[in-house]
Amino acid sequence: MHNEPLPKPVATPQVTALDKALKEIGVKTVLEHWDGHKHIDIAILDAKMFIEVDGLYHFVNAEQIEKDFKRNHFSDGDDFVTMRITNQLIDSIYLERIAEAIKTVVDKRLRK
């Protein structure tokens, strides 16, 4: 287990596109946030949300799915939730709709 952050990874084009779409509609994001265990693709710290943008491998490989279950729950004690989105969805015509839906959830979580 790493207590010190690993070198900050470079955001993929899909992560960058979603981050940009979220920022354009007023969502405050942090790219490649270190949570004490791993880098999170996009963190929305005020709403306690993490977003991971993954390749298809994360959804079709049983071992990776099990690893992701563990990774997703690392920050549960801090009341963070993790959302996983495929690269294919970000590359699709739905990017803006996805960003808008995330913003709605962020706004609801901020009102709690």
Secondary structure as a PSIPRED ss2 file (coil, helix, strand):
# PSIPRED VFORMAT (PSIPRED V4.0)

   1 M C   1.000  0.000  0.000
   2 H C   1.000  0.000  0.000
   3 N C   1.000  0.000  0.000
   4 E C   1.000  0.000  0.000
   5 P C   1.000  0.000  0.000
   6 L C   1.000  0.000  0.000
   7 P C   1.000  0.000  0.000
   8 K C   1.000  0.000  0.000
   9 P C   1.000  0.000  0.000
  10 V C   1.000  0.000  0.000
  11 A C   1.000  0.000  0.000
  12 T C   1.000  0.000  0.000
  13 P H   0.000  1.000  0.000
  14 Q H   0.000  1.000  0.000
  15 V H   0.000  1.000  0.000
  16 T H   0.000  1.000  0.000
  17 A H   0.000  1.000  0.000
  18 L H   0.000  1.000  0.000
  19 D H   0.000  1.000  0.000
  20 K H   0.000  1.000  0.000
  21 A H   0.000  1.000  0.000
  22 L H   0.000  1.000  0.000
  23 K H   0.000  1.000  0.000
  24 E H   0.000  1.000  0.000
  25 I C   1.000  0.000  0.000
  26 G C   1.000  0.000  0.000
  27 V C   1.000  0.000  0.000
  28 K C   1.000  0.000  0.000
  29 T C   1.000  0.000  0.000
  30 V E   0.000  0.000  1.000
  31 L E   0.000  0.000  1.000
  32 E E   0.000  0.000  1.000
  33 H E   0.000  0.000  1.000
  34 W E   0.000  0.000  1.000
  35 D C   1.000  0.000  0.000
  36 G C   1.000  0.000  0.000
  37 H C   1.000  0.000  0.000
  38 K C   1.000  0.000  0.000
  39 H E   0.000  0.000  1.000
  40 I E   0.000  0.000  1.000
  41 D E   0.000  0.000  1.000
  42 I E   0.000  0.000  1.000
  43 A E   0.000  0.000  1.000
  44 I E   0.000  0.000  1.000
  45 L H   0.000  1.000  0.000
  46 D H   0.000  1.000  0.000
  47 A H   0.000  1.000  0.000
  48 K C   1.000  0.000  0.000
  49 M E   0.000  0.000  1.000
  50 F E   0.000  0.000  1.000
  51 I E   0.000  0.000  1.000
  52 E E   0.000  0.000  1.000
  53 V E   0.000  0.000  1.000
  54 D E   0.000  0.000  1.000
  55 G C   1.000  0.000  0.000
  56 L C   1.000  0.000  0.000
  57 Y H   0.000  1.000  0.000
  58 H H   0.000  1.000  0.000
  59 F H   0.000  1.000  0.000
  60 V H   0.000  1.000  0.000
  61 N C   1.000  0.000  0.000
  62 A H   0.000  1.000  0.000
  63 E H   0.000  1.000  0.000
  64 Q H   0.000  1.000  0.000
  65 I H   0.000  1.000  0.000
  66 E H   0.000  1.000  0.000
  67 K H   0.000  1.000  0.000
  68 D H   0.000  1.000  0.000
  69 F H   0.000  1.000  0.000
  70 K H   0.000  1.000  0.000
  71 R H   0.000  1.000  0.000
  72 N H   0.000  1.000  0.000
  73 H C   1.000  0.000  0.000
  74 F C   1.000  0.000  0.000
  75 S C   1.000  0.000  0.000
  76 D H   0.000  1.000  0.000
  77 G H   0.000  1.000  0.000
  78 D H   0.000  1.000  0.000
  79 D C   1.000  0.000  0.000
  80 F C   1.000  0.000  0.000
  81 V E   0.000  0.000  1.000
  82 T E   0.000  0.000  1.000
  83 M E   0.000  0.000  1.000
  84 R E   0.000  0.000  1.000
  85 I E   0.000  0.000  1.000
  86 T E   0.000  0.000  1.000
  87 N H   0.000  1.000  0.000
  88 Q H   0.000  1.000  0.000
  89 L H   0.000  1.000  0.000
  90 I H   0.000  1.000  0.000
  91 D H   0.000  1.000  0.000
  92 S C   1.000  0.000  0.000
  93 I C   1.000  0.000  0.000
  94 Y C   1.000  0.000  0.000
  95 L H   0.000  1.000  0.000
  96 E H   0.000  1.000  0.000
  97 R H   0.000  1.000  0.000
  98 I H   0.000  1.000  0.000
  99 A H   0.000  1.000  0.000
 100 E H   0.000  1.000  0.000
 101 A H   0.000  1.000  0.000
 102 I H   0.000  1.000  0.000
 103 K H   0.000  1.000  0.000
 104 T H   0.000  1.000  0.000
 105 V H   0.000  1.000  0.000
 106 V H   0.000  1.000  0.000
 107 D H   0.000  1.000  0.000
 108 K H   0.000  1.000  0.000
 109 R H   0.000  1.000  0.000
 110 L H   0.000  1.000  0.000
 111 R H   0.000  1.000  0.000
 112 K C   1.000  0.000  0.000
